[in-house]
């Protein structure tokens, strides 16, 4: 029965749920919103006394408020402490199979600085699996795929949809890369899925001749894919597109189409935009189908950049230029003598581009430790590289009129199992 649920949703998303224009998509969204709001009014104690006749009447949620109200928000009667204990034990033992009844429990990775807890029923898992596969399996080829997933934590979802025509293999990011490479040789995937930092390392091994795999599709998840990493992975594997998936514990939010454009999955979620700059916004999402733990007006901590272009694939859903990073990772500097107003806001993309412009840097991270101090972690530290990097930041400071910060350099390194953040603000910023 569970696989039939996945198959049904696969067919609906892949072939039946198509919209020829924006008006038809919006009509469908309103229908799904009415249905979901009626459901939460009846099924979630948190929403029982609230006016659910219109979405805008309901409060905007975030990770903190979701955790604080976990017991009354969920529709399964599950208590936060019970779910949290199970999730933590699963993380420690690396055994992600235990459930509460038929409900899976998981812990978000905490890149936004707060621990998040999520639950999802077996039916929801299957619907999610069907939607993901419908949008990601290559056009014209949906059978007999071998999918290699490089993730921080496994999920019951993947094992449940294993079959003779679709095989999943989970690669635990806490294990050594050498072990993964040997396993990849035995399991050459048709679909390779992982964070860009991992995909880049696999590409490096492939380029050195230690690995020979030929994935039909490469899919970047979990971290922001920057332009330099994308170019390198494309070059090594001869890929025309590195597909991206925008997915978190709150839902399957977006993915790349076959034309290479990055769409929000507006057939799955309703999107509200909180603009923070020209074409930049923080998303507030409502999931049409999440029932165990409803996701209603949930404010993410991401900065998205929208595109004004329509995609030739025919999908009328919003196209993104890119996911720029976390709102918490916007940098703030003191204005210089020519600057006006408050501190100068610098979005992560500007910081990344400073690094991209410097030659011979393959891996980097930039942290802002204070308004006047940066630490730059790079894999090649010499006088020329340091000089060129400082010059790029000096140019940026001149253009945006902020005081040039002090810059320290350190060897590049990452923590196993932790998402790589290329641009990260380390201090809590308080406006003047």
Beta strands, then each sheet from edge to edge (+ up, - down):
strand 1: 99-100
strand 2: 103-107
strand 3: 117-121
strand 4: 145-151
strand 5: 166-172
strand 6: 191-194
strand 7: 217-220
strand 8: 243-248
strand 9: 251-256
strand 10: 262-264
strand 11: 269-277
strand 12: 280-287
strand 13: 298-299
strand 14: 302-306
strand 15: 319-326
strand 16: 331-333
strand 17: 344-346
strand 18: 364-370
strand 19: 373-378
strand 20: 406-411
strand 21: 423-425
sheet 1: 1+ 2- 3+
sheet 2: 5+ 4+ 6+ 7+ 8+ 9- 10+ 15- 14+ 12- 11+
sheet 3: 5+ 4+ 6+ 7+ 8+ 9- 10+ 15- 14+ 12- 13+
sheet 4: 16+ 17-
sheet 5: 20+ 19+ 18- 21-
end
